Amino acid sequence: MDRRQFLKTTALTLATGAGALAAPHIVRAQSGPIRIGLMAPQTGVVAAGGREIIDGFTLFWENAGSRVGDRSVELVIEDDASNPDTALQKARRLVEQAKVHFLFGNLLANTGLAVANYVKDNGTPYFIPVIAADDLTQRSRIKNVIRAGGYSASQFSRPLADWALKQGYKKIATISQDYTFGHEQCGGFAQTFTEGGGAIVGQFWHPLNTSDFSPYLGQISGLAPDAVFAMETGADSSRLIQQYASFGLKGQIPMLGAQNATDQSVIRTLGPECEGIVTSAHFAEGADLPATRAFVKTYSGKFSKIPSLYAFSHYVGAMWVAKAINRIGGKVEDRNLLLETVLKTDLPDSPLGKPVRFDDYGNPIYDVFIRKVVKNKDGKFWNVPIETYPQVSQFWKYDPKTYLKQPPYSRDFQGIKKT
């Protein structure tokens, strides 16, 4: 089945809705199709990322022949419109009318949290490859919400802070979008960096969709830090990187960043101004690993672009859940069995190129790459590993019970060790 036929089938599934499983009988249901509800923003501020979610997710199922074991797979795709109210409405439609067996997706944290609160009451399994709010797998854990292919926001910034200390950086300023995702990524970095003896000399928070970064860049320049940690996504990341270079800071103050800052969805639109930025992530599209090379080749051949975080994460998330479904003989109607099996399923053969497993809280433990943006042989910029931190959990080196006693990260609490 080619992609056009696949999406046509998906559209037909969406149109027929709940009628396909009306008056189900248990034997019939377990031999019928597995119905998966995928929510992605196809309109709104992050629609480009939503399209890549769909591309990565559908690519896996196309490659799998739209089957798991003896059962066919039907996708029901809904547009959450980058809006939490719409996301909640679409989740209800998928569960209550389309009768999907489980949910996948969403991109913005507020849409994911809206869906998570909904499934908390009805028990529908919900897999979140991108929604990174720390407390979904920490203080406010929901047992039927699992980060298949995902991560917690503060998870990867900790090893980057450790790496920065090893480079001899003593003073760092942070700049970030002013919302929970930014607070948590900066918090993970700031806490680890200051506990290791470094100092955070300034923290700058700006609204989403900031067009002019010069006021912040002027203040950062005046602080003369050894490096800057930037937590940016989307157009804000592109603008900051461009203005950082035009302001004359590139080459003077090294830029470090969260993985989103140099995601392919950002750097494929940039030039030399992004070269040399160092970030941390579980995936590096330029990694010289057979599984990663194969995935990048397949995805690039189909979509004529290097895969982004959104595409990769949903491909891996689908792979992870499919493996678990195979282990239980396709019995997705047994929600508890499905959830328990997903959490017990290791993933040794994903595009990450390294084995992955879940912790006891439903968050993956990854080898984390410290990555640098370089130009590849085709003249395109991508992230290549320069160091690896093995088996990094969302709790870093802390005891989970002790760690969870501290407040969640916010503008007011960044975990900065007082000197």
N, C-alpha and C positions, 0 to 999 in steps of 0.2 A: 504493500500500500504506500503510494507516494504521499508527500505532505499535503498536497491539495485535496486528495481523496480523504486523508485522515481528518483534516479540519472540516471537510464537508460532512463526514460522519459525526464529528463532534457537534456541529451545528444542528444536525438532525436530532441528535440525542437531546440537545437543549430544547428544541422545539417540542419534542414529544413529552418531555418532563416526566411527571410521576406516573403517567399511564403505563409505562413499560413494566412496572413492578406492582401494579394494582393487585390487591388481594393475594399477596405472596404466600406460597406454601414452602415450608422449610427445605424440603428436598429440592424443589424447583429452584429456589433462590440460590442454593449453594452450587447448582450446576449452571446457573445463568451468568450473565456478565457481571463483572465487578465494576461498580459505578463510582467514579472518583470526581469530586467537585474541586475544580481549580479556580481560585480567585486571583486576579491580577489586574492592576490598573491599566486599562486600555485607553482611558481618557484622564485628564487631570494633569497635575504638575509632574508626575513621574511616569507618564505613559510610556516613554521610551524604555525604561527599565521593565515595565510590565510586559511589553512585547518580547523582551529577551527572556523573561520568566516563561512565557508560553513556548518560545522556541526551544529552550533547554528541556522543558518538561515533555513536550510532544516528541522531541528528538529521541529521548530514551524509549518512549513507548513505540515509536515507529521501528526503532532498531530491535525491539523485543517482539515485533509482530503483533502488537496490541494484545498480548496474552501474558498471563502468568499461569504456568502449568497448564491445566486443562480448561482454564476459564478465560474467556475474552475480557478485554478491558474497554470500557466506554468512558470517555472524558466529557464532563459537563463544565464548560468554561464560562465564567461570569466576570463582568467588569465591575471592580469595586470603586471605580471612579476616583481613586485617591482620597476617599471620604469615609470616615468611620460609620456614619449613619447608613450610607449605601452598602458598605461591607456587611453590616449586620443584616440588612434587608436581604442581600444576596445569599448570605450564609443560611438564613432561614428558608429561603426558596430552595436552595440545594438540598438541605436536610429534610424539610417537611413536604416539599412537593416533588422534587426530582428523586428523592429517596436514595441519595448517594450513601455509600458505605463509610466514606471518610472524606475529610477536607484537606486541601493543600493550599499553600501560597500566602498571598498578600505581601505587600512591600513596606509600606509605611507603618511605623510602630502603632500609631493610633488606630489604624484599621485592624491590625493583628490583635490588639488588646480588646477591641470591640467583639471580634469573633471569639477570642479566648474566653471572655466572660459569658458569652452565649453557650458555648459547648460545655462549659463547666457545669451547667445545670442539666444538660441532656446526655452527656457522656460520649458524644460523637468524637472519634479520634481526629485530631487536628495536627498536621505536620507542618512545621514552619522553618523552611530553609533560609529565610532572610530576616524575619522578625527577631530582633536581637535584645529586646528589653531584658536586662539582667534578671529581674525578679520572677520572670515566667519560669525559670528553672532554679530559683533560689528561694527568697522569702515568701513569695506568693505562688508557689508551684501548683500547677493544675495537672493532675496525673495523666489526663488524656491529651495533653499538649506536649509534643515531643519535637525537639529541634533536629529532625532528620536532614543532614546536610547543612545545618545551621551552626550558630555560635552565639555566645553571650557577648554583649557590647564591650565589656572591659577585658575580655579574655586575651586578645592579641596585643593590646597596648602594653601589657606588663612585660613580656619578653623584649619588646622594643625598648622600653625604659632600661631594662637590664643591659641590653646591647649598647645603648647610649652611654651608660656609665663606663662600660668597658672601653669606649672610644676616648675616654678622658673628659667627656662633657661634664661640667660642674654646674652650669646655670642654663636653664631652659625656660622659654616663654611658650605658652600655649595659646592657640586661637581656635575657636570652634563655633559652629552653629549653636544657637542658644535653645536647645531642647534636650530631652532626656537622653537620647542616643549620644549626643555630644558630651553631656555631663558625665555619662558613664565611661565613655572611652577616655576622656581626659582624666577622670578620676583614677582609672586603672593605671594610667601612665604616671600621674603625679604621685600617687601613693608609693608605687614601686621605686620611682626615681628618688624621692626624698628619703625613703627608708634605707636606700643604698648610699646615702650621703650627699646626694645632689640637692639643688635648690630650684624651686619654681619661682622665677623672678617677676612673673606677671602672667595673668590669665585674661584673655580678651574674648568676650561673648558677643556675637552679632546676630541679627535676625536672619531667618531664612530669606533667600533671594536678595542678598546684599549686592548692590551694583558697584559700590565704591569702597575699596578696602584701604585707601590711602591714610585715613585717620589712624587706623590700627597699625599699619605698617610704619608710620612715623614714630609711634610710641614704641613699637618693638625695636626699631633701629636705635632709639635713644637708650634702651635698656642694655644694648650690646650683649645679648645672650650668646652662649656657645652654639646653640641650635634652637630651632622652633619646632614644636609639635603641632601639626595642623589636623583638625578633625573636620573634614568637609565632605560633602556629597554633591553630585550633580553639577549644575551650572555654577554654584558657589565655588566648588573646587576648581573648575576651569578658570573662573575669573581671578581667584586668589593666586593661583599658580602664574597666570599671565601677568598680573599686577606686581607680584613679588619680584619677577624678573625685571619688569620695566622700571620698578622703583629702585633697582640696583642692589637688591639684597641677595639675589642668586649669585653664588660664588663667594659671598662674604659670610653669610650666616646659613649653614646647612639646613635644609628643610627635611624633617621627619614627618611621617603622617600615618593616620589610620588607613586601612586597606582601601577604603572607599575613595580616598583622595587620589589614588592613582589606578583606580579600576579602569578596565578597558572602555567602559561607557564614558569615561572622562578623557583619557589620554589619547584615544584614537582621533580626537578632534584637535589635539595640541601639537606643537612643534618642539624645538630644542629646549624650550623653557621648562619642560617636565623632566628632562634628562637628569639623572643623578639623584632624584628624590628617593629616600629610603622609607619603606613602610613594612608592616608585618601582617601576615595572613596565613591561612591554612592552604591556600592555593596560589601557585605562581605559574602563570601560563607559559613562561619561558623556561620552566624547569626541565632539565635534561633527564627526564624519567620516561620510560617507554609508555606507561599508561597515560601520562599527561600529554606526551607528543601525539599519541594516537587520537585522543579526544580532541585536541586542538586542531589536528588535521581534518578530522571528520566534521567538526562544527564549522571550521573555516571554509571547507569545501562546499558545505550546504548553504551557508548564510553569507559568505564572502566577507567575514570579519572574524577577528579573534574573540573567543568567548569572554563574556563579562562575568562578574560575581553572580549576577542574577541568573544567568543561563546555566552556569556551572553548578550552582547550589541546587537548583531544581532538578537538574539531571541526576546529581548524586542522591538527592533526597528520594527521587523516584526509584533509583537503583536499590537504595537501602530498604525501602518498604517492600519492593517487589521480592527481594531476597527473603525477607521475613514471611511474606505471604506464601512463597514456595515451601518454606519450612513447615507451615501449618496446613498444607494441602489446599490452600485457597479458601479456608474457612473464615472469611472476613466478617461474617455475620456475628461471630463470637468476638465482640469488641475487646474484652479483657484479654483473651488469648492473643489477639493481634497486637495489642499494646505491650503485653509482657514479652512477646517474641521479638518485636522490634527492638526493645531495650536490651535483649540478650543477644542480638545479632551483631557480629563484628563485620566490618567491610574491608577486606584485604585487597580488593582489586578495582577500586574506583579510580577516576581520573586524577585523584590526589597523588597516586603513586606510592602512598604509604598506608599501612593498616590504620583503621579508625574503629573506636568503640565508644559506647556511652558510659557516662558516670552514673552514680546512683540517683541523680536528680533529673535525668533525661536530657543532658547536654553532652555533646561529643567531646572526646579527648583527642587532640590533634598533635601531630608534629607541626610546629609553626615555623614558617620561613621568614627570615629577615630578607627583604627583597629590595632590589635597586632597579630603577627604570633605566633601560638601555635600548639602543636601536638594534633591531635584529637584522639578519642578512637581507631581508626584503625591504629594509628601510622603515619599518614600522616600530613604534615604541612598545615595549612590553616589560613585565616585571620578571627578573631573574633572581634566584636565591643566592645570597652571599653567606648566609649562616643558617643553621637549623637548630631549633630548640625542641627536643623530643618530648612527646607525651605531655603537652600543656593542657591542664584542666582549667575550668572556669574559676577555680579557687587558687590558681597559681601554686605557691608553696605553703599556703595557709591550711590549717585544719578547718574543714568546712563548718563545723559547729561554732568554732571560735569566730571565724570570718563573718558568719551570718548574724552575729551579735552587733556588729557595727552598722551604722545607718546605711541605707542605699545612697549611691552617689547622687549629688545634686549640685547646683551652683554653690550652695552653702556648705556642703560637705564634699571635699575632694580627697579626703584621706591623707592630706599633706602632714607629714611629720614635723612637729614644731621643734626648732633648734634652740 
